[in-house]
Amino acid sequence: MFKSGFVAIIGKPSVGKSTLVNALVGQKIAITSPKPQTTRNKIIGIKNGDGYQIIFVDTPGMHNGESKLSSYLKKSVETATNDVDAILIVLSASNINSVDYDILEKYKNTKTPVFVVINKIDMSSFEKLYPVLSRLNEYSFVKKFITISALKQKNIDEIVSSVLQVLPEGPAYFDESEVTDKSVRFMTSEIIREKALLFLKQELPHGIAIDIIKFKEQPKKVDINADIICESDRHKEIIIGSGGAMIKKIGTSARIEIEKLVEKPVNLQLFVKVRADWKQNSNMLADLGYNIKDL
């Protein structure tokens, strides 16, 4: 008997959904950052085991924005929970509030099995969690509450075993050697964006995107040219940094990780382009991989 199915991972921003997907799959397929709204696309992580294949769908954090990019992110979450076999609602143990309860309320009448994953338990204590857990237990529609630390990979197996109990019999949807549905080109752009978010920290708003202009794989190396899209000349100055120090730092760190991905030397050239309205421009969003019509 072979089991297979799709599991949506949802929750508010910065609860550790992408870190959880990476832990479940056993390798990095989704970028992570302390900043909210790091994940913009639905990213599939494939967990292959003895007699099963679980396809985890990482989603953008739930939020209320007004831009066309925000509309894409919200629609991405909505479509991710359609026709799945289970839903994991991820909460952060150190910051469970009314937003989390609103998300739970939204799914209380769904026929899809719902599990609540309380992440970052290493950042809280039983004394702080006890009243929260008492309230969460009132949501009787939840199949199971699972406490974990995705970063420390604590109790991850409990998620897999719990999900397997509700997965149907079915075929493997992907080859057992695959861990994600995303292309190397996409992964490259995400690595660059991750490093930009990491090093720019609070100096820059979340208004950047990556456009891969050239991706040429040769027998002994890969040539990559990419634009970092930002919203103003001031942002451009911050990204480039004094004497080009910041963009060099971003490029060096990204290149090292991309070389691990493609398993050969990489020639990475980064450029910064100002596109003030890119988050409101439907055509530009589509070119950058955020086409709401594809959802």
C-alpha positions in Angstrom: 0.0 0.0 0.0 1.6 3.3 -1.2 0.3 6.6 0.2 0.7 10.0 -1.4 -0.9 13.4 -1.2 -0.5 17.1 -0.9 -0.2 19.1 2.4 -0.6 22.9 2.5 1.5 24.7 5.1 -0.1 28.0 6.1 0.2 30.7 8.8 1.0 34.3 9.4 4.4 35.7 8.4 7.6 34.8 10.3 6.2 31.6 12.0 8.9 29.5 10.3 6.9 27.8 7.5 9.9 27.7 5.1 12.3 26.5 7.8 9.7 23.7 8.5 9.5 22.7 4.8 13.3 22.5 4.6 13.4 20.3 7.8 10.7 18.0 6.5 12.3 17.5 3.1 15.8 17.2 4.6 17.5 19.9 2.6 17.1 23.5 1.7 14.5 24.2 -1.0 12.9 27.4 0.4 14.7 30.6 1.4 14.4 31.8 5.0 14.8 35.3 6.5 13.9 37.0 9.8 11.8 39.5 7.6 8.1 38.8 7.1 6.8 37.9 3.6 10.1 36.2 2.6 8.1 33.5 0.7 6.3 34.8 -2.3 5.6 31.7 -4.4 4.0 28.4 -3.5 7.0 26.2 -3.2 6.7 22.4 -3.2 8.9 20.3 -1.0 8.8 16.5 -1.7 9.2 14.1 1.1 9.9 10.5 -0.1 9.8 7.6 2.4 9.2 3.9 2.6 5.8 3.5 1.0 4.8 7.1 0.8 5.4 10.5 -0.9 4.2 13.7 0.8 4.1 16.9 -1.2 4.3 19.8 1.2 3.3 23.2 -0.2 4.9 26.2 1.4 2.9 29.4 1.1 3.3 33.1 1.7 2.4 34.4 5.1 -1.1 35.6 5.5 -1.3 39.4 5.5 -3.5 42.3 4.4 -1.8 44.4 1.7 -3.2 46.5 -1.1 -0.7 46.2 -3.9 -1.1 43.8 -6.8 1.8 41.8 -5.4 -0.2 41.5 -2.1 -3.2 40.3 -4.2 -1.0 37.7 -5.7 0.3 36.5 -2.3 -3.2 36.2 -0.9 -4.5 34.3 -3.9 -1.5 32.0 -3.7 -2.5 31.0 -0.1 -6.1 30.5 -1.1 -5.3 28.2 -4.1 -2.8 26.3 -2.1 -5.5 24.9 0.3 -7.7 23.8 -2.6 -7.8 20.1 -3.2 -5.1 19.2 -0.7 -5.2 16.1 1.6 -4.3 17.9 4.8 -3.6 21.4 6.1 -0.8 22.4 8.6 -1.5 25.6 10.4 1.8 26.8 11.8 2.0 29.0 14.9 5.0 30.6 16.6 5.1 29.5 20.3 6.5 32.9 21.3 3.9 35.0 19.5 0.4 33.4 19.3 -2.3 36.1 19.1 -5.6 37.0 17.6 -4.3 36.7 14.0 -3.6 33.0 14.6 -7.0 32.4 16.1 -8.6 34.2 13.1 -6.8 31.8 10.8 -8.0 28.8 12.8 -11.6 30.1 12.6 -11.3 30.3 8.9 -10.7 26.6 8.6 -13.0 25.3 11.3 -15.7 24.1 8.8 -13.3 22.6 6.2 -13.6 18.9 5.5 -9.8 18.7 5.0 -7.9 17.3 8.0 -6.3 20.2 9.9 -3.2 19.9 12.1 -1.8 22.7 14.2 2.0 22.9 14.4 3.3 25.0 17.2 6.8 26.0 16.1 9.7 27.6 18.0 9.0 25.9 21.3 12.6 26.4 22.2 11.8 30.2 22.4 9.0 29.8 24.9 8.2 27.9 28.1 5.5 25.6 29.4 4.3 28.2 31.8 3.7 30.7 28.9 2.3 28.0 26.6 -0.1 26.4 29.0 -2.9 29.0 28.8 -2.5 29.2 25.0 -2.7 25.4 24.7 -5.8 25.4 26.8 -7.5 27.8 24.5 -6.3 26.0 21.3 -7.8 22.7 22.7 -11.2 24.3 22.2 -10.8 24.0 18.5 -12.1 20.4 18.4 -11.9 20.2 14.6 -8.1 20.1 14.8 -6.9 16.5 14.3 -3.8 17.0 16.4 -1.6 19.7 18.0 2.1 19.1 17.5 4.9 21.1 19.2 8.2 21.4 17.3 11.3 23.3 16.7 11.9 23.4 13.0 15.2 25.1 13.3 16.5 22.4 15.7 14.5 19.7 13.8 12.8 18.6 17.0 9.7 16.5 16.7 9.6 16.7 12.9 8.9 13.0 12.5 5.7 13.5 14.5 4.4 15.7 11.7 5.2 13.0 9.1 3.6 10.2 11.1 0.5 12.2 11.8 0.0 13.3 8.2 0.4 9.7 7.0 -2.6 8.7 9.0 -4.9 10.8 6.8 -3.2 10.5 3.4 -5.0 8.3 0.9 -3.5 5.5 -1.2 -2.1 6.8 -4.4 0.8 7.0 -6.8 4.0 8.9 -6.5 3.5 12.2 -8.3 7.2 12.9 -8.6 10.3 10.9 -9.1 11.8 9.8 -5.8 15.0 11.7 -6.6 13.2 15.1 -6.7 12.8 17.3 -3.7 11.0 20.3 -5.3 9.1 21.3 -8.4 11.1 24.5 -8.9 13.7 25.0 -11.5 17.4 25.7 -10.9 16.8 29.2 -12.4 14.1 29.9 -9.9 16.2 28.6 -7.0 19.0 30.8 -8.1 16.8 34.0 -8.0 15.6 33.0 -4.6 19.1 32.5 -3.2 20.1 36.0 -4.4 16.9 37.5 -2.8 17.6 35.7 0.4 21.1 37.1 0.6 19.9 40.6 -0.1 17.3 40.3 2.7 19.9 38.9 5.0 22.5 41.6 4.6 20.2 44.6 4.1 18.2 43.6 7.2 16.1 46.6 8.3 17.9 49.1 6.1 15.6 48.3 3.1 11.8 47.7 2.9 10.6 44.4 1.4 10.3 46.0 -2.0 12.9 44.1 -3.9 12.7 41.4 -6.6 15.2 39.4 -8.6 15.1 39.1 -12.4 17.4 36.5 -13.9 18.6 38.1 -17.2 21.1 35.4 -18.2 21.5 31.8 -17.1 23.9 30.0 -19.4 25.1 26.6 -18.2 28.4 25.5 -19.8 30.4 22.2 -19.3 32.6 23.7 -16.6 30.8 26.7 -15.3 27.5 28.7 -15.2 27.2 32.3 -16.2 24.5 34.2 -14.5 23.4 37.9 -14.8 20.7 39.1 -12.5 19.0 42.4 -11.8 18.0 43.3 -8.3 14.8 45.3 -8.8 14.0 48.1 -6.2 11.6 50.9 -5.8 13.7 54.1 -5.5 17.2 55.6 -6.2 17.7 55.7 -2.4 17.1 52.0 -2.2 19.5 51.5 -5.1 22.2 53.3 -3.2 21.7 51.1 -0.1 21.8 47.9 -2.1 25.0 49.0 -3.9 26.6 50.3 -0.7 29.7 52.4 -0.2 32.1 51.7 -3.1 29.9 48.7 -4.1 30.6 46.9 -0.9 27.1 45.7 -0.2 26.3 44.4 -3.6 29.6 42.6 -3.7 28.8 41.0 -0.3 25.4 39.9 -1.5 26.9 38.5 -4.8 29.7 36.6 -3.0 27.4 34.9 -0.6 24.9 34.1 -3.2 27.5 32.7 -5.6 28.9 30.3 -2.9 25.4 28.8 -2.4 24.5 28.7 -6.0 27.7 26.8 -6.7 26.5 24.1 -4.3 23.2 24.0 -6.1 24.7 23.6 -9.6 27.8 21.7 -8.5 30.2 23.8 -10.6 31.8 27.2 -10.6 29.5 30.2 -11.1 30.2 33.6 -12.7 27.6 35.8 -11.1 27.0 39.4 -12.1 24.5 41.5 -10.2 23.0 44.8 -11.3 20.5 47.1 -9.5 17.5 48.6 -11.4 14.9 51.0 -10.2 11.3 50.2 -11.0 9.2 52.4 -8.8 5.9 50.7 -9.5 6.9 47.1 -10.0 4.6 45.9 -7.2 1.6 47.5 -9.0 2.5 46.6 -12.5 0.8 43.4 -13.6 3.1 42.8 -16.6 6.2 43.3 -14.6 4.9 41.1 -11.8 4.2 38.4 -14.4 7.7 38.7 -15.8 9.1 38.3 -12.3 7.1 35.1 -11.8 4.2 36.6 -9.9 1.4 36.0 -12.4 -1.9 35.8 -10.6 -3.5 34.1 -13.7 -1.2 31.1 -13.1 -2.7 30.4 -9.7 
